[in-house]
């Protein structure tokens, strides 16, 4: 398991299994309309933890991609109207971390009294399905991210800083090993990142 591709294969199947089990154990594949609030909190916390591992896995895969030269392609007009009905929007799992924005609403104090009882399951199901879709098309997502990394290096961006994932000891053993391995592999893979352009 010392070979990077062997580790990547093991990490991919471990994370994929954990993401699938998180949704199946909560019966999200049945597309319920409402779920208990406690279940939503538990599954949301699990998916958030797995999202960090999935982003790191794709980032590590992107660092190992050898890119071919970019082929020019014809442009398209965004404002040109298409015939037929507009396509339904699809939730997309972002591979890049979200930049910091405004403080969350819960830090502004209570505005409305939280509702009790079941909550809608649709946002949680959409998030779970987006992660499953990312796992299905992981090579394409890694190639896209590799282009972004290539652009960052050309622009002289600073090397990303990889911090250990907190509370690894509380994860199941397989995920804990993958978490530690991803952190070590990413730190090693980023050693050849060019120095940041400070001029």
Rosetta constraint file for C-alpha pairs under 8 A:
AtomPair CA 1 CA 6 HARMONIC 5.47 0.50
AtomPair CA 1 CA 7 HARMONIC 5.69 0.50
AtomPair CA 2 CA 6 HARMONIC 7.13 0.50
AtomPair CA 2 CA 7 HARMONIC 6.88 0.50
AtomPair CA 3 CA 7 HARMONIC 6.42 0.50
AtomPair CA 4 CA 8 HARMONIC 6.07 0.50
AtomPair CA 4 CA 185 HARMONIC 8.00 0.50
AtomPair CA 5 CA 9 HARMONIC 6.11 0.50
AtomPair CA 6 CA 10 HARMONIC 6.26 0.50
AtomPair CA 7 CA 11 HARMONIC 5.97 0.50
AtomPair CA 8 CA 12 HARMONIC 5.94 0.50
AtomPair CA 8 CA 57 HARMONIC 7.42 0.50
AtomPair CA 8 CA 61 HARMONIC 7.68 0.50
AtomPair CA 9 CA 13 HARMONIC 6.32 0.50
AtomPair CA 10 CA 14 HARMONIC 6.11 0.50
AtomPair CA 11 CA 15 HARMONIC 6.05 0.50
AtomPair CA 11 CA 57 HARMONIC 7.44 0.50
AtomPair CA 11 CA 178 HARMONIC 5.66 0.50
AtomPair CA 12 CA 16 HARMONIC 5.96 0.50
AtomPair CA 12 CA 57 HARMONIC 7.34 0.50
AtomPair CA 13 CA 17 HARMONIC 5.97 0.50
AtomPair CA 14 CA 18 HARMONIC 6.27 0.50
AtomPair CA 14 CA 174 HARMONIC 6.95 0.50
AtomPair CA 14 CA 175 HARMONIC 6.83 0.50
AtomPair CA 14 CA 178 HARMONIC 7.74 0.50
AtomPair CA 15 CA 19 HARMONIC 6.13 0.50
AtomPair CA 15 CA 50 HARMONIC 7.02 0.50
AtomPair CA 15 CA 53 HARMONIC 7.33 0.50
AtomPair CA 15 CA 54 HARMONIC 6.90 0.50
AtomPair CA 15 CA 175 HARMONIC 7.22 0.50
AtomPair CA 16 CA 20 HARMONIC 6.14 0.50
AtomPair CA 16 CA 132 HARMONIC 7.62 0.50
AtomPair CA 16 CA 135 HARMONIC 6.66 0.50
AtomPair CA 17 CA 21 HARMONIC 6.03 0.50
AtomPair CA 18 CA 22 HARMONIC 6.08 0.50
AtomPair CA 18 CA 50 HARMONIC 7.62 0.50
AtomPair CA 19 CA 23 HARMONIC 6.71 0.50
AtomPair CA 19 CA 47 HARMONIC 6.98 0.50
AtomPair CA 19 CA 50 HARMONIC 6.81 0.50
AtomPair CA 19 CA 128 HARMONIC 7.60 0.50
AtomPair CA 19 CA 131 HARMONIC 7.54 0.50
AtomPair CA 19 CA 132 HARMONIC 7.27 0.50
AtomPair CA 20 CA 24 HARMONIC 6.11 0.50
AtomPair CA 20 CA 132 HARMONIC 7.37 0.50
AtomPair CA 21 CA 25 HARMONIC 5.67 0.50
AtomPair CA 22 CA 26 HARMONIC 6.57 0.50
AtomPair CA 22 CA 43 HARMONIC 6.51 0.50
AtomPair CA 22 CA 46 HARMONIC 7.03 0.50
AtomPair CA 22 CA 47 HARMONIC 7.27 0.50
AtomPair CA 23 CA 27 HARMONIC 6.17 0.50
AtomPair CA 23 CA 28 HARMONIC 5.16 0.50
AtomPair CA 23 CA 29 HARMONIC 6.79 0.50
AtomPair CA 23 CA 43 HARMONIC 7.51 0.50
AtomPair CA 23 CA 125 HARMONIC 7.93 0.50
AtomPair CA 23 CA 128 HARMONIC 6.70 0.50
AtomPair CA 24 CA 28 HARMONIC 5.95 0.50
AtomPair CA 24 CA 29 HARMONIC 6.17 0.50
AtomPair CA 26 CA 39 HARMONIC 7.29 0.50
AtomPair CA 26 CA 43 HARMONIC 7.37 0.50
AtomPair CA 27 CA 31 HARMONIC 7.60 0.50
AtomPair CA 27 CA 32 HARMONIC 7.85 0.50
AtomPair CA 28 CA 32 HARMONIC 6.69 0.50
AtomPair CA 28 CA 121 HARMONIC 7.98 0.50
AtomPair CA 28 CA 125 HARMONIC 6.03 0.50
AtomPair CA 29 CA 125 HARMONIC 7.89 0.50
AtomPair CA 31 CA 121 HARMONIC 7.61 0.50
AtomPair CA 31 CA 122 HARMONIC 7.62 0.50
AtomPair CA 31 CA 125 HARMONIC 7.11 0.50
AtomPair CA 32 CA 121 HARMONIC 6.36 0.50
AtomPair CA 32 CA 122 HARMONIC 7.91 0.50
AtomPair CA 33 CA 120 HARMONIC 5.81 0.50
AtomPair CA 33 CA 121 HARMONIC 5.52 0.50
AtomPair CA 33 CA 122 HARMONIC 6.77 0.50
AtomPair CA 34 CA 118 HARMONIC 5.64 0.50
AtomPair CA 34 CA 119 HARMONIC 5.30 0.50
AtomPair CA 34 CA 120 HARMONIC 4.56 0.50
AtomPair CA 34 CA 121 HARMONIC 5.16 0.50
AtomPair CA 35 CA 39 HARMONIC 6.80 0.50
AtomPair CA 35 CA 40 HARMONIC 6.79 0.50
AtomPair CA 35 CA 118 HARMONIC 5.16 0.50
AtomPair CA 35 CA 119 HARMONIC 5.59 0.50
AtomPair CA 35 CA 120 HARMONIC 6.39 0.50
AtomPair CA 35 CA 121 HARMONIC 5.73 0.50
AtomPair CA 36 CA 40 HARMONIC 6.41 0.50
AtomPair CA 36 CA 117 HARMONIC 6.45 0.50
AtomPair CA 36 CA 118 HARMONIC 4.37 0.50
AtomPair CA 36 CA 119 HARMONIC 6.20 0.50
AtomPair CA 37 CA 41 HARMONIC 6.25 0.50
AtomPair CA 37 CA 116 HARMONIC 7.94 0.50
AtomPair CA 37 CA 117 HARMONIC 6.65 0.50
AtomPair CA 37 CA 118 HARMONIC 5.60 0.50
AtomPair CA 37 CA 119 HARMONIC 5.88 0.50
AtomPair CA 38 CA 42 HARMONIC 6.21 0.50
AtomPair CA 39 CA 43 HARMONIC 6.08 0.50
AtomPair CA 40 CA 44 HARMONIC 5.84 0.50
AtomPair CA 40 CA 119 HARMONIC 7.91 0.50
AtomPair CA 40 CA 121 HARMONIC 7.66 0.50
AtomPair CA 40 CA 124 HARMONIC 7.33 0.50
AtomPair CA 41 CA 45 HARMONIC 6.11 0.50
AtomPair CA 42 CA 46 HARMONIC 6.31 0.50
AtomPair CA 43 CA 47 HARMONIC 6.06 0.50
AtomPair CA 44 CA 48 HARMONIC 6.03 0.50
AtomPair CA 44 CA 124 HARMONIC 7.11 0.50
AtomPair CA 45 CA 49 HARMONIC 6.32 0.50
AtomPair CA 46 CA 50 HARMONIC 6.24 0.50
AtomPair CA 47 CA 51 HARMONIC 5.87 0.50
AtomPair CA 47 CA 128 HARMONIC 7.35 0.50
AtomPair CA 48 CA 52 HARMONIC 6.66 0.50
AtomPair CA 49 CA 53 HARMONIC 6.88 0.50
AtomPair CA 50 CA 54 HARMONIC 6.12 0.50
AtomPair CA 51 CA 55 HARMONIC 6.08 0.50
AtomPair CA 51 CA 131 HARMONIC 7.57 0.50
AtomPair CA 52 CA 56 HARMONIC 6.29 0.50
AtomPair CA 53 CA 57 HARMONIC 6.12 0.50
AtomPair CA 53 CA 179 HARMONIC 6.53 0.50
AtomPair CA 53 CA 182 HARMONIC 7.81 0.50
AtomPair CA 54 CA 58 HARMONIC 6.27 0.50
AtomPair CA 55 CA 59 HARMONIC 6.04 0.50
AtomPair CA 55 CA 95 HARMONIC 5.35 0.50
AtomPair CA 55 CA 96 HARMONIC 7.18 0.50
AtomPair CA 56 CA 60 HARMONIC 6.08 0.50
AtomPair CA 56 CA 182 HARMONIC 6.70 0.50
AtomPair CA 56 CA 183 HARMONIC 7.87 0.50
AtomPair CA 56 CA 186 HARMONIC 7.75 0.50
AtomPair CA 57 CA 61 HARMONIC 6.21 0.50
AtomPair CA 57 CA 182 HARMONIC 6.73 0.50
AtomPair CA 58 CA 62 HARMONIC 6.00 0.50
AtomPair CA 58 CA 95 HARMONIC 7.40 0.50
AtomPair CA 58 CA 138 HARMONIC 6.86 0.50
AtomPair CA 58 CA 141 HARMONIC 7.26 0.50
AtomPair CA 58 CA 142 HARMONIC 5.44 0.50
AtomPair CA 59 CA 63 HARMONIC 6.31 0.50
AtomPair CA 59 CA 95 HARMONIC 7.83 0.50
AtomPair CA 59 CA 142 HARMONIC 6.82 0.50
AtomPair CA 59 CA 145 HARMONIC 7.14 0.50
AtomPair CA 60 CA 64 HARMONIC 6.66 0.50
AtomPair CA 60 CA 182 HARMONIC 7.66 0.50
AtomPair CA 60 CA 185 HARMONIC 7.46 0.50
AtomPair CA 60 CA 186 HARMONIC 5.91 0.50
AtomPair CA 60 CA 189 HARMONIC 7.47 0.50
AtomPair CA 61 CA 65 HARMONIC 6.55 0.50
AtomPair CA 61 CA 139 HARMONIC 7.99 0.50
AtomPair CA 61 CA 142 HARMONIC 5.89 0.50
AtomPair CA 62 CA 142 HARMONIC 4.52 0.50
AtomPair CA 62 CA 143 HARMONIC 6.04 0.50
AtomPair CA 62 CA 144 HARMONIC 7.96 0.50
AtomPair CA 62 CA 145 HARMONIC 5.85 0.50
AtomPair CA 62 CA 146 HARMONIC 4.60 0.50
AtomPair CA 62 CA 149 HARMONIC 7.93 0.50
AtomPair CA 63 CA 146 HARMONIC 6.32 0.50
AtomPair CA 63 CA 149 HARMONIC 7.75 0.50
AtomPair CA 63 CA 189 HARMONIC 6.96 0.50
AtomPair CA 65 CA 142 HARMONIC 7.63 0.50
AtomPair CA 65 CA 143 HARMONIC 6.77 0.50
AtomPair CA 65 CA 146 HARMONIC 6.54 0.50
AtomPair CA 67 CA 143 HARMONIC 7.89 0.50
AtomPair CA 67 CA 146 HARMONIC 7.56 0.50
AtomPair CA 67 CA 147 HARMONIC 7.66 0.50
AtomPair CA 91 CA 126 HARMONIC 6.18 0.50
AtomPair CA 91 CA 127 HARMONIC 6.82 0.50
AtomPair CA 91 CA 130 HARMONIC 6.01 0.50
AtomPair CA 92 CA 127 HARMONIC 7.93 0.50
AtomPair CA 92 CA 130 HARMONIC 5.51 0.50
AtomPair CA 93 CA 127 HARMONIC 7.37 0.50
AtomPair CA 93 CA 130 HARMONIC 5.36 0.50
AtomPair CA 93 CA 131 HARMONIC 5.97 0.50
AtomPair CA 93 CA 134 HARMONIC 6.71 0.50
AtomPair CA 94 CA 98 HARMONIC 7.95 0.50
AtomPair CA 95 CA 141 HARMONIC 7.81 0.50
AtomPair CA 95 CA 145 HARMONIC 7.72 0.50
AtomPair CA 103 CA 107 HARMONIC 6.62 0.50
AtomPair CA 103 CA 108 HARMONIC 7.84 0.50
AtomPair CA 104 CA 108 HARMONIC 7.38 0.50
AtomPair CA 105 CA 109 HARMONIC 7.26 0.50
AtomPair CA 106 CA 110 HARMONIC 6.71 0.50
AtomPair CA 121 CA 125 HARMONIC 6.15 0.50
AtomPair CA 122 CA 126 HARMONIC 6.05 0.50
AtomPair CA 123 CA 127 HARMONIC 6.22 0.50
AtomPair CA 124 CA 128 HARMONIC 6.19 0.50
AtomPair CA 125 CA 129 HARMONIC 6.08 0.50
AtomPair CA 126 CA 130 HARMONIC 6.07 0.50
AtomPair CA 127 CA 131 HARMONIC 6.38 0.50
AtomPair CA 128 CA 132 HARMONIC 6.33 0.50
AtomPair CA 129 CA 133 HARMONIC 6.06 0.50
AtomPair CA 130 CA 134 HARMONIC 6.18 0.50
AtomPair CA 131 CA 135 HARMONIC 6.28 0.50
AtomPair CA 132 CA 136 HARMONIC 6.21 0.50
AtomPair CA 133 CA 137 HARMONIC 6.26 0.50
AtomPair CA 134 CA 138 HARMONIC 5.53 0.50
AtomPair CA 134 CA 141 HARMONIC 7.22 0.50
AtomPair CA 137 CA 141 HARMONIC 6.38 0.50
AtomPair CA 138 CA 142 HARMONIC 6.05 0.50
AtomPair CA 139 CA 143 HARMONIC 6.21 0.50
AtomPair CA 140 CA 144 HARMONIC 6.32 0.50
AtomPair CA 141 CA 145 HARMONIC 6.16 0.50
AtomPair CA 142 CA 146 HARMONIC 5.99 0.50
AtomPair CA 143 CA 147 HARMONIC 6.52 0.50
AtomPair CA 144 CA 148 HARMONIC 6.60 0.50
AtomPair CA 145 CA 149 HARMONIC 6.15 0.50
AtomPair CA 146 CA 150 HARMONIC 6.11 0.50
AtomPair CA 147 CA 151 HARMONIC 6.27 0.50
AtomPair CA 148 CA 152 HARMONIC 6.22 0.50
AtomPair CA 149 CA 153 HARMONIC 6.20 0.50
AtomPair CA 150 CA 154 HARMONIC 6.28 0.50
AtomPair CA 151 CA 155 HARMONIC 6.16 0.50
AtomPair CA 152 CA 156 HARMONIC 6.26 0.50
AtomPair CA 152 CA 157 HARMONIC 5.27 0.50
AtomPair CA 153 CA 157 HARMONIC 5.89 0.50
AtomPair CA 153 CA 193 HARMONIC 7.39 0.50
AtomPair CA 153 CA 194 HARMONIC 6.85 0.50
AtomPair CA 156 CA 194 HARMONIC 7.46 0.50
AtomPair CA 156 CA 195 HARMONIC 7.32 0.50
AtomPair CA 156 CA 196 HARMONIC 5.12 0.50
AtomPair CA 156 CA 197 HARMONIC 4.90 0.50
AtomPair CA 157 CA 196 HARMONIC 5.55 0.50
AtomPair CA 157 CA 197 HARMONIC 6.92 0.50
AtomPair CA 158 CA 195 HARMONIC 6.88 0.50
AtomPair CA 158 CA 196 HARMONIC 4.62 0.50
AtomPair CA 158 CA 197 HARMONIC 7.61 0.50
AtomPair CA 159 CA 190 HARMONIC 7.19 0.50
AtomPair CA 159 CA 193 HARMONIC 6.14 0.50
AtomPair CA 159 CA 194 HARMONIC 7.57 0.50
AtomPair CA 159 CA 195 HARMONIC 7.43 0.50
AtomPair CA 159 CA 196 HARMONIC 7.08 0.50
AtomPair CA 160 CA 190 HARMONIC 7.83 0.50
AtomPair CA 162 CA 183 HARMONIC 6.77 0.50
AtomPair CA 162 CA 186 HARMONIC 7.26 0.50
AtomPair CA 162 CA 187 HARMONIC 6.59 0.50
AtomPair CA 163 CA 183 HARMONIC 7.33 0.50
AtomPair CA 164 CA 180 HARMONIC 7.31 0.50
AtomPair CA 164 CA 183 HARMONIC 6.17 0.50
AtomPair CA 165 CA 179 HARMONIC 6.99 0.50
AtomPair CA 165 CA 180 HARMONIC 7.79 0.50
AtomPair CA 165 CA 183 HARMONIC 7.92 0.50
AtomPair CA 167 CA 171 HARMONIC 7.22 0.50
AtomPair CA 168 CA 176 HARMONIC 5.32 0.50
AtomPair CA 168 CA 179 HARMONIC 7.13 0.50
AtomPair CA 168 CA 180 HARMONIC 7.81 0.50
AtomPair CA 169 CA 176 HARMONIC 6.59 0.50
AtomPair CA 170 CA 176 HARMONIC 7.97 0.50
AtomPair CA 171 CA 175 HARMONIC 6.10 0.50
AtomPair CA 171 CA 176 HARMONIC 5.46 0.50
AtomPair CA 172 CA 176 HARMONIC 6.09 0.50
AtomPair CA 173 CA 177 HARMONIC 6.26 0.50
AtomPair CA 174 CA 178 HARMONIC 6.34 0.50
AtomPair CA 175 CA 179 HARMONIC 5.92 0.50
AtomPair CA 176 CA 180 HARMONIC 6.28 0.50
AtomPair CA 177 CA 181 HARMONIC 6.02 0.50
AtomPair CA 178 CA 182 HARMONIC 5.94 0.50
AtomPair CA 179 CA 183 HARMONIC 6.40 0.50
AtomPair CA 180 CA 184 HARMONIC 6.36 0.50
AtomPair CA 181 CA 185 HARMONIC 6.01 0.50
AtomPair CA 182 CA 186 HARMONIC 5.96 0.50
AtomPair CA 183 CA 187 HARMONIC 6.26 0.50
AtomPair CA 184 CA 188 HARMONIC 6.31 0.50
AtomPair CA 185 CA 189 HARMONIC 6.07 0.50
AtomPair CA 186 CA 190 HARMONIC 6.10 0.50
AtomPair CA 187 CA 191 HARMONIC 6.59 0.50
